[in-house]
Amino acid sequence: MRPEEIGKGAHPAQNPPRLSEADHWILDWYFKHCTGFTMDFHIVGGLIEKLHLREVAMELLIQKLSAIHEMMVRVSSEEAKDEMGDI
């Protein structure tokens, strides 16, 4: 899906719900802490531990960070495919 397609069409994927405050916090945390450097040198785990979350909250955080990361990988892959198509 391209950004200009968001909000067009009846499917829920075309009109995603607004992010909650907690989801915004997690997204911001991901972009601040999950850099190539922190991922390559396995620093992210220590940063997550510093949050001192209870087990259930930690599981939810990991699920959401994983979803964000999978989305970022998918977007990068699609962008690479688009660039290869232009060659």
N, CA, C and O atoms as CSV, one atom per row, in Angstrom:
chain,resi,resn,atom,element,x,y,z
A,1,MET,N,N,0.839,-1.173,0.000
A,1,MET,CA,C,0.000,0.000,0.000
A,1,MET,C,C,0.887,1.239,0.000
A,1,MET,O,O,1.870,1.315,0.738
A,2,ARG,N,N,0.546,2.156,-0.792
A,2,ARG,CA,C,1.282,3.411,-0.877
A,2,ARG,C,C,0.601,4.452,0.024
A,2,ARG,O,O,-0.610,4.389,0.238
A,3,PRO,N,N,1.374,5.402,0.545
A,3,PRO,CA,C,0.793,6.398,1.460
A,3,PRO,C,C,-0.426,7.113,0.880
A,3,PRO,O,O,-1.372,7.412,1.609
A,4,GLU,N,N,-0.412,7.386,-0.414
A,4,GLU,CA,C,-1.536,8.102,-1.021
A,4,GLU,C,C,-2.818,7.257,-1.077
A,4,GLU,O,O,-3.897,7.788,-1.342
A,5,GLU,N,N,-2.703,5.942,-0.828
A,5,GLU,CA,C,-3.862,5.057,-0.850
A,5,GLU,C,C,-4.537,4.926,0.518
A,5,GLU,O,O,-5.652,4.414,0.615
A,6,ILE,N,N,-3.867,5.385,1.564
A,6,ILE,CA,C,-4.429,5.274,2.911
A,6,ILE,C,C,-5.704,6.106,2.998
A,6,ILE,O,O,-5.740,7.260,2.571
A,7,GLY,N,N,-6.739,5.503,3.555
A,7,GLY,CA,C,-8.010,6.188,3.707
A,7,GLY,C,C,-8.940,6.013,2.528
A,7,GLY,O,O,-10.088,6.456,2.575
A,8,LYS,N,N,-8.468,5.377,1.474
A,8,LYS,CA,C,-9.301,5.144,0.295
A,8,LYS,C,C,-9.692,3.674,0.277
A,8,LYS,O,O,-8.847,2.801,0.474
A,9,GLY,N,N,-10.944,3.405,0.045
A,9,GLY,CA,C,-11.411,2.027,0.050
A,9,GLY,C,C,-12.092,1.702,1.370
A,9,GLY,O,O,-11.946,2.422,2.358
A,10,ALA,N,N,-12.840,0.602,1.365
A,10,ALA,CA,C,-13.636,0.239,2.540
A,10,ALA,C,C,-12.934,-0.724,3.479
A,10,ALA,O,O,-13.367,-0.888,4.620
A,11,HIS,N,N,-11.874,-1.359,3.039
A,11,HIS,CA,C,-11.197,-2.364,3.857
A,11,HIS,C,C,-10.538,-1.709,5.069
A,11,HIS,O,O,-9.972,-0.623,4.947
A,12,PRO,N,N,-10.604,-2.361,6.254
A,12,PRO,CA,C,-9.986,-1.775,7.463
A,12,PRO,C,C,-8.510,-1.448,7.291
A,12,PRO,O,O,-8.011,-0.511,7.915
A,13,ALA,N,N,-7.806,-2.201,6.460
A,13,ALA,CA,C,-6.381,-1.913,6.251
A,13,ALA,C,C,-6.195,-0.564,5.560
A,13,ALA,O,O,-5.135,0.051,5.671
A,14,GLN,N,N,-7.212,-0.110,4.855
A,14,GLN,CA,C,-7.144,1.188,4.193
A,14,GLN,C,C,-7.421,2.332,5.164
A,14,GLN,O,O,-7.059,3.480,4.908
A,15,ASN,N,N,-8.058,2.008,6.264
A,15,ASN,CA,C,-8.425,3.012,7.261
A,15,ASN,C,C,-8.011,2.525,8.647
A,15,ASN,O,O,-8.866,2.215,9.477
A,16,PRO,N,N,-6.709,2.456,8.900
A,16,PRO,CA,C,-6.264,1.910,10.185
A,16,PRO,C,C,-6.708,2.786,11.351
A,16,PRO,O,O,-6.833,4.002,11.207
A,17,PRO,N,N,-6.947,2.164,12.510
A,17,PRO,CA,C,-7.347,2.956,13.681
A,17,PRO,C,C,-6.197,3.845,14.145
A,17,PRO,O,O,-5.029,3.565,13.879
A,18,ARG,N,N,-6.548,4.906,14.834
A,18,ARG,CA,C,-5.526,5.802,15.388
A,18,ARG,C,C,-4.713,5.054,16.435
A,18,ARG,O,O,-5.238,4.190,17.137
A,19,LEU,N,N,-3.440,5.385,16.536
A,19,LEU,CA,C,-2.578,4.767,17.546
A,19,LEU,C,C,-2.911,5.328,18.925
A,19,LEU,O,O,-3.204,6.513,19.084
A,20,SER,N,N,-2.858,4.447,19.906
A,20,SER,CA,C,-3.054,4.893,21.286
A,20,SER,C,C,-1.788,5.621,21.749
A,20,SER,O,O,-0.760,5.594,21.072
A,21,GLU,N,N,-1.878,6.257,22.887
A,21,GLU,CA,C,-0.710,6.937,23.450
A,21,GLU,C,C,0.424,5.933,23.700
A,21,GLU,O,O,1.594,6.224,23.448
A,22,ALA,N,N,0.054,4.745,24.199
A,22,ALA,CA,C,1.058,3.705,24.464
A,22,ALA,C,C,1.705,3.236,23.164
A,22,ALA,O,O,2.916,3.021,23.111
A,23,ASP,N,N,0.900,3.080,22.121
A,23,ASP,CA,C,1.456,2.657,20.833
A,23,ASP,C,C,2.391,3.718,20.261
A,23,ASP,O,O,3.424,3.386,19.680
A,24,HIS,N,N,2.037,4.983,20.421
A,24,HIS,CA,C,2.933,6.068,19.983
A,24,HIS,C,C,4.258,5.991,20.742
A,24,HIS,O,O,5.328,6.163,20.158
A,25,TRP,N,N,4.175,5.732,22.049
A,25,TRP,CA,C,5.381,5.643,22.866
A,25,TRP,C,C,6.270,4.515,22.369
A,25,TRP,O,O,7.483,4.686,22.247
A,26,ILE,N,N,5.666,3.347,22.079
A,26,ILE,CA,C,6.431,2.190,21.613
A,26,ILE,C,C,7.046,2.474,20.243
A,26,ILE,O,O,8.204,2.130,20.004
A,27,LEU,N,N,6.291,3.093,19.352
A,27,LEU,CA,C,6.819,3.431,18.033
A,27,LEU,C,C,7.987,4.407,18.157
A,27,LEU,O,O,9.017,4.232,17.506
A,28,ASP,N,N,7.829,5.428,18.986
A,28,ASP,CA,C,8.916,6.384,19.216
A,28,ASP,C,C,10.135,5.683,19.818
A,28,ASP,O,O,11.270,5.956,19.426
A,29,TRP,N,N,9.894,4.774,20.777
A,29,TRP,CA,C,10.988,4.048,21.416
A,29,TRP,C,C,11.741,3.219,20.372
A,29,TRP,O,O,12.972,3.178,20.371
A,30,TYR,N,N,10.997,2.565,19.492
A,30,TYR,CA,C,11.617,1.748,18.441
A,30,TYR,C,C,12.544,2.605,17.580
A,30,TYR,O,O,13.703,2.250,17.367
A,31,PHE,N,N,12.032,3.734,17.086
A,31,PHE,CA,C,12.853,4.565,16.199
A,31,PHE,C,C,14.033,5.202,16.915
A,31,PHE,O,O,15.053,5.482,16.286
A,32,LYS,N,N,13.916,5.433,18.205
A,32,LYS,CA,C,15.022,6.012,18.971
A,32,LYS,C,C,16.087,4.970,19.308
A,32,LYS,O,O,17.280,5.271,19.273
A,33,HIS,N,N,15.662,3.742,19.636
A,33,HIS,CA,C,16.592,2.755,20.182
A,33,HIS,C,C,16.955,1.597,19.248
A,33,HIS,O,O,18.006,0.982,19.427
A,34,CYS,N,N,16.133,1.292,18.278
A,34,CYS,CA,C,16.382,0.132,17.413
A,34,CYS,C,C,17.068,0.577,16.128
A,34,CYS,O,O,16.505,0.487,15.036
A,35,THR,N,N,18.271,1.048,16.283
A,35,THR,CA,C,19.068,1.496,15.142
A,35,THR,C,C,19.913,0.327,14.625
A,35,THR,O,O,20.016,-0.714,15.274
A,36,GLY,N,N,20.501,0.512,13.477
A,36,GLY,CA,C,21.390,-0.519,12.950
A,36,GLY,C,C,22.499,-0.846,13.938
A,36,GLY,O,O,22.843,-2.013,14.124
A,37,PHE,N,N,23.060,0.178,14.573
A,37,PHE,CA,C,24.146,-0.024,15.533
A,37,PHE,C,C,23.692,-0.856,16.728
A,37,PHE,O,O,24.343,-1.838,17.085
A,38,THR,N,N,22.578,-0.466,17.347
A,38,THR,CA,C,22.133,-1.190,18.543
A,38,THR,C,C,21.706,-2.615,18.207
A,38,THR,O,O,21.833,-3.519,19.032
A,39,MET,N,N,21.199,-2.809,16.996
A,39,MET,CA,C,20.783,-4.153,16.599
A,39,MET,C,C,22.016,-5.003,16.266
A,39,MET,O,O,22.103,-6.158,16.683
A,40,ASP,N,N,22.963,-4.437,15.520
A,40,ASP,CA,C,24.168,-5.192,15.141
A,40,ASP,C,C,24.982,-5.621,16.357
A,40,ASP,O,O,25.570,-6.702,16.362
A,41,PHE,N,N,25.017,-4.786,17.376
A,41,PHE,CA,C,25.831,-5.084,18.552
A,41,PHE,C,C,25.006,-5.621,19.721
A,41,PHE,O,O,25.479,-5.661,20.857
A,42,HIS,N,N,23.764,-6.034,19.432
A,42,HIS,CA,C,22.890,-6.701,20.416
A,42,HIS,C,C,22.709,-5.874,21.694
A,42,HIS,O,O,22.765,-6.404,22.804
A,43,ILE,N,N,22.496,-4.593,21.519
A,43,ILE,CA,C,22.326,-3.677,22.648
A,43,ILE,C,C,20.857,-3.513,23.015
A,43,ILE,O,O,20.540,-3.136,24.143
A,44,VAL,N,N,19.968,-3.788,22.082
A,44,VAL,CA,C,18.538,-3.541,22.290
A,44,VAL,C,C,18.002,-4.305,23.507
A,44,VAL,O,O,17.212,-3.756,24.275
A,45,GLY,N,N,18.413,-5.544,23.690
A,45,GLY,CA,C,17.941,-6.329,24.835
A,45,GLY,C,C,18.225,-5.636,26.159
A,45,GLY,O,O,17.370,-5.603,27.044
A,46,GLY,N,N,19.416,-5.089,26.293
A,46,GLY,CA,C,19.764,-4.368,27.517
A,46,GLY,C,C,18.927,-3.118,27.691
A,46,GLY,O,O,18.549,-2.770,28.810
A,47,LEU,N,N,18.634,-2.435,26.583
A,47,LEU,CA,C,17.789,-1.238,26.654
A,47,LEU,C,C,16.369,-1.596,27.089
A,47,LEU,O,O,15.735,-0.862,27.847
A,48,ILE,N,N,15.886,-2.726,26.601
A,48,ILE,CA,C,14.551,-3.183,27.003
A,48,ILE,C,C,14.545,-3.546,28.482
A,48,ILE,O,O,13.598,-3.214,29.195
A,49,GLU,N,N,15.588,-4.224,28.950
A,49,GLU,CA,C,15.666,-4.596,30.367
A,49,GLU,C,C,15.652,-3.372,31.270
A,49,GLU,O,O,15.109,-3.428,32.373
A,50,LYS,N,N,16.244,-2.256,30.817
A,50,LYS,CA,C,16.280,-1.033,31.615
A,50,LYS,C,C,14.886,-0.452,31.857
A,50,LYS,O,O,14.710,0.404,32.724
A,51,LEU,N,N,13.899,-0.915,31.091
A,51,LEU,CA,C,12.533,-0.430,31.281
A,51,LEU,C,C,11.890,-1.022,32.532
A,51,LEU,O,O,10.900,-0.486,33.030
A,52,HIS,N,N,12.447,-2.131,33.050
A,52,HIS,CA,C,11.955,-2.789,34.263
A,52,HIS,C,C,10.448,-3.063,34.202
A,52,HIS,O,O,9.702,-2.724,35.121
A,53,LEU,N,N,10.023,-3.677,33.110
A,53,LEU,CA,C,8.605,-4.001,32.940
A,53,LEU,C,C,8.268,-5.338,33.568
A,53,LEU,O,O,9.114,-6.226,33.672
A,54,ARG,N,N,7.019,-5.468,33.983
A,54,ARG,CA,C,6.537,-6.766,34.452
A,54,ARG,C,C,6.433,-7.695,33.258
A,54,ARG,O,O,6.426,-7.244,32.113
A,55,GLU,N,N,6.352,-9.000,33.524
A,55,GLU,CA,C,6.396,-10.017,32.467
A,55,GLU,C,C,5.339,-9.795,31.385
A,55,GLU,O,O,5.644,-9.871,30.194
A,56,VAL,N,N,4.114,-9.525,31.788
A,56,VAL,CA,C,3.039,-9.346,30.803
A,56,VAL,C,C,3.300,-8.110,29.943
A,56,VAL,O,O,3.128,-8.152,28.725
A,57,ALA,N,N,3.711,-7.020,30.571
A,57,ALA,CA,C,4.010,-5.804,29.824
A,57,ALA,C,C,5.195,-6.022,28.896
A,57,ALA,O,O,5.214,-5.501,27.781
A,58,MET,N,N,6.183,-6.785,29.344
A,58,MET,CA,C,7.352,-7.081,28.523
A,58,MET,C,C,6.947,-7.884,27.291
A,58,MET,O,O,7.417,-7.611,26.186
A,59,GLU,N,N,6.079,-8.871,27.481
A,59,GLU,CA,C,5.614,-9.682,26.354
A,59,GLU,C,C,4.874,-8.823,25.337
A,59,GLU,O,O,5.064,-8.982,24.132
A,60,LEU,N,N,4.037,-7.919,25.818
A,60,LEU,CA,C,3.292,-7.037,24.928
A,60,LEU,C,C,4.251,-6.096,24.184
A,60,LEU,O,O,4.109,-5.879,22.981
A,61,LEU,N,N,5.215,-5.549,24.903
A,61,LEU,CA,C,6.201,-4.679,24.276
A,61,LEU,C,C,6.950,-5.421,23.171
A,61,LEU,O,O,7.118,-4.887,22.075
A,62,ILE,N,N,7.394,-6.631,23.444
A,62,ILE,CA,C,8.133,-7.418,22.460
A,62,ILE,C,C,7.249,-7.707,21.246
A,62,ILE,O,O,7.716,-7.625,20.110
A,63,GLN,N,N,5.991,-8.040,21.472
A,63,GLN,CA,C,5.077,-8.280,20.347
A,63,GLN,C,C,4.940,-7.042,19.476
A,63,GLN,O,O,4.983,-7.130,18.249
A,64,LYS,N,N,4.776,-5.899,20.107
A,64,LYS,CA,C,4.594,-4.662,19.345
A,64,LYS,C,C,5.882,-4.247,18.647
A,64,LYS,O,O,5.843,-3.819,17.494
A,65,LEU,N,N,7.024,-4.365,19.325
A,65,LEU,CA,C,8.293,-4.039,18.676
A,65,LEU,C,C,8.559,-4.979,17.500
A,65,LEU,O,O,9.080,-4.559,16.467
A,66,SER,N,N,8.199,-6.246,17.663
A,66,SER,CA,C,8.370,-7.223,16.579
A,66,SER,C,C,7.498,-6.849,15.383
A,66,SER,O,O,7.943,-6.930,14.238
A,67,ALA,N,N,6.262,-6.440,15.647
A,67,ALA,CA,C,5.361,-6.044,14.556
A,67,ALA,C,C,5.906,-4.822,13.824
A,67,ALA,O,O,5.860,-4.755,12.596
A,68,ILE,N,N,6.420,-3.857,14.582
A,68,ILE,CA,C,7.014,-2.665,13.968
A,68,ILE,C,C,8.209,-3.065,13.113
A,68,ILE,O,O,8.357,-2.610,11.979
A,69,HIS,N,N,9.056,-3.918,13.670
A,69,HIS,CA,C,10.256,-4.327,12.940
A,69,HIS,C,C,9.893,-5.084,11.656
A,69,HIS,O,O,10.481,-4.842,10.602
A,70,GLU,N,N,8.930,-5.993,11.750
A,70,GLU,CA,C,8.499,-6.735,10.555
A,70,GLU,C,C,7.952,-5.781,9.500
A,70,GLU,O,O,8.205,-5.963,8.309
A,71,MET,N,N,7.204,-4.765,9.929
A,71,MET,CA,C,6.677,-3.779,9.005
A,71,MET,C,C,7.807,-2.998,8.343
A,71,MET,O,O,7.762,-2.738,7.141
A,72,MET,N,N,8.818,-2.623,9.122
A,72,MET,CA,C,9.954,-1.874,8.570
A,72,MET,C,C,10.712,-2.720,7.543
A,72,MET,O,O,11.120,-2.214,6.498
A,73,VAL,N,N,10.896,-3.997,7.840
A,73,VAL,CA,C,11.572,-4.898,6.904
A,73,VAL,C,C,10.751,-5.035,5.626
A,73,VAL,O,O,11.300,-5.011,4.524
A,74,ARG,N,N,9.451,-5.178,5.774
A,74,ARG,CA,C,8.563,-5.328,4.615
A,74,ARG,C,C,8.598,-4.062,3.750
A,74,ARG,O,O,8.675,-4.154,2.525
A,75,VAL,N,N,8.542,-2.890,4.375
A,75,VAL,CA,C,8.590,-1.632,3.639
A,75,VAL,C,C,9.918,-1.506,2.895
A,75,VAL,O,O,9.942,-1.123,1.725
A,76,SER,N,N,11.021,-1.825,3.572
A,76,SER,CA,C,12.338,-1.758,2.933
A,76,SER,C,C,12.415,-2.699,1.742
A,76,SER,O,O,12.975,-2.351,0.702
A,77,SER,N,N,11.857,-3.881,1.894
A,77,SER,CA,C,11.849,-4.863,0.815
A,77,SER,C,C,11.053,-4.353,-0.377
A,77,SER,O,O,11.489,-4.471,-1.522
A,78,GLU,N,N,9.882,-3.785,-0.103
A,78,GLU,CA,C,9.048,-3.244,-1.179
A,78,GLU,C,C,9.748,-2.085,-1.877
A,78,GLU,O,O,9.695,-1.971,-3.102
A,79,GLU,N,N,10.399,-1.229,-1.107
A,79,GLU,CA,C,11.122,-0.102,-1.706
A,79,GLU,C,C,12.264,-0.596,-2.589
A,79,GLU,O,O,12.514,-0.039,-3.658
A,80,ALA,N,N,12.952,-1.640,-2.141
A,80,ALA,CA,C,14.045,-2.206,-2.946
A,80,ALA,C,C,13.504,-2.794,-4.245
A,80,ALA,O,O,14.102,-2.624,-5.307
A,81,LYS,N,N,12.362,-3.490,-4.154
A,81,LYS,CA,C,11.739,-4.045,-5.358
A,81,LYS,C,C,11.360,-2.944,-6.341
A,81,LYS,O,O,11.575,-3.072,-7.547
A,82,ASP,N,N,10.793,-1.858,-5.813
A,82,ASP,CA,C,10.408,-0.722,-6.669
A,82,ASP,C,C,11.636,-0.126,-7.350
A,82,ASP,O,O,11.603,0.187,-8.540
A,83,GLU,N,N,12.718,0.029,-6.589
A,83,GLU,CA,C,13.940,0.589,-7.164
A,83,GLU,C,C,14.525,-0.323,-8.227
A,83,GLU,O,O,15.038,0.155,-9.239
A,84,MET,N,N,14.457,-1.615,-8.011
A,84,MET,CA,C,14.982,-2.583,-8.992
A,84,MET,C,C,14.131,-2.556,-10.259
A,84,MET,O,O,14.637,-2.779,-11.358
A,85,GLY,N,N,12.840,-2.285,-10.100
A,85,GLY,CA,C,11.969,-2.206,-11.267
A,85,GLY,C,C,12.260,-1.002,-12.122
A,85,GLY,O,O,11.968,-1.000,-13.317
A,86,ASP,N,N,12.839,0.038,-11.518
A,86,ASP,CA,C,13.158,1.252,-12.250
A,86,ASP,C,C,14.447,1.149,-13.043
A,86,ASP,O,O,14.741,2.024,-13.857
A,87,ILE,N,N,15.221,0.097,-12.822
A,87,ILE,CA,C,16.523,-0.038,-13.498
A,87,ILE,C,C,16.337,-0.571,-14.889
A,87,ILE,O,O,17.313,-0.754,-15.616
